[in-house]
Amino acid sequence: MTPEQRARDFDTADPLAHFRDRFTLPEGVIYLDGNSLGALPTATPDALRRVVEQEWGEGLIRSWNGPDFGGAGWFEAAGRIGAKIAPLIGAEPDEVIACDSTSVNLFKLISAALAMRPGRTVILSEPGNFPTDLYMIAGLEQQGLAQRRLAPREELAQALDGDVALLLLTHVHYKTGAMHDMATLIRAAHEAGALVLWDLSHSTGAVPVDLNSAGADFAVGCGYKYLCGGPGAPAFAFVAARHHPQLVQPLTGWFGHAAPFAFSDDYAPAPGIERLLCGTSPVLGLAALEVGVELIAAIGVDRLYGKSQALSEFFLACLADLGVTLELVSPADSSARGSQLSFQHPQAYAISQALIARGVIGDFRDPDVLRLGFAPAYLRFADIAAAARHLAEVLASGEWQRAEFNQRAAVT
Ligand SMILES: *Cc1c(COP(=O)(O)O)cnc(C)c1O
């Protein structure tokens, strides 16, 4: 059987196949970049139109209050959406809040961890972690509040000494897709007296995460990747309930106050996860995020993960059938990686551009990685077979050598 014939059988048997109709994707595009910007849920434009025209246009400031007061519930949206993200990451509803960007949430939680471990100043991470994670530590270091220590993943356990306040890791590596063993690392860090902060940007909505079973302290993650919240969607933050009373974060804005509308001169943090808020919630961004989160949560992370593994295994099988040999830098075992496959090739940038010209949208990560994401909510096995064939043709024809595929754009 050809890859295309096998794909037809898989698509027929796929229990998630009908969810593709809940997304709007352009004709002729095979979208393998849902790990970077999730696709548009079909319900999002109407939801935004309702928020803009009715809640804002008609309700005006009355919309901040909840339905009990004739409003639209803007004030509660951050916590309400956090509660909907919670089951995707093994958290309780009151442990998650949707707010700010992942970068800003990192700053708040790194700072909070430092405050909870007086006398310890080291933030331990790994080289090659997502840049913003490393930069946020560096910013605190520049202010004299932290010291950055990097150790390769095999050496993290040894690097956990009595100076480490916090271990900060990205659960699924953005470039390779390699997945950390969360529970084991948390145990090692806790034994060393350190806290742990997980960046779940490439995990949430793609792979199962069970923060509370693993004994997690803190986590952050992205709203615009697998959660399909739209470009620049608000991110989320998780704090284990046992830490809520001690949690002191540095961005003490009025939205994190216990009673913002008391307009007191003195700051008093909200009792629960709301103390992570800083300023006024971005209502339009939250409205789009809520649609994506509801859709992904309705499919459920176990089913998404099962399909994600099947899609990436099928892509590798198609490449083998088509005689393509590329250097896989993702773990070969699908249970050790997230929902992506990354390949190393000296011409990875030009290959990714040649694929985009054929309608196969993946991406490139410096210096030589072709990264293909398999967002399981809306991809078909037919897309996978077609993408593999396009990749085989791009490599066999050498069309990536054309000049227009070798000019670097600002965003890759
Ligand atoms: C995408 C991503 C981010 C994004 O951070 P922003 O503040 O939203 O720009 C952070 N961390 C990781 C690991 C990511 O993959």
The ligand as a Gaussian input file, in Angstrom:
#p B3LYP/6-31G(d) Opt

LIG

0 1
 C        6.502000      29.671000      22.936000
 C        7.245000      29.577000      24.208000
 C        7.263000      30.639000      25.119000
 C        6.621000      31.935000      24.731000
 O        6.743000      32.932000      25.645000
 P        5.980000      34.318000      25.376000
 O        6.207000      35.089000      26.569000
 O        4.539000      33.974000      25.097000
 O        6.552000      34.917000      24.142000
 C        7.899000      30.463000      26.320000
 N        8.514000      29.292000      26.626000
 C        8.530000      28.262000      25.768000
 C        9.200000      26.987000      26.122000
 C        7.906000      28.374000      24.527000
 O        7.940000      27.372000      23.661000

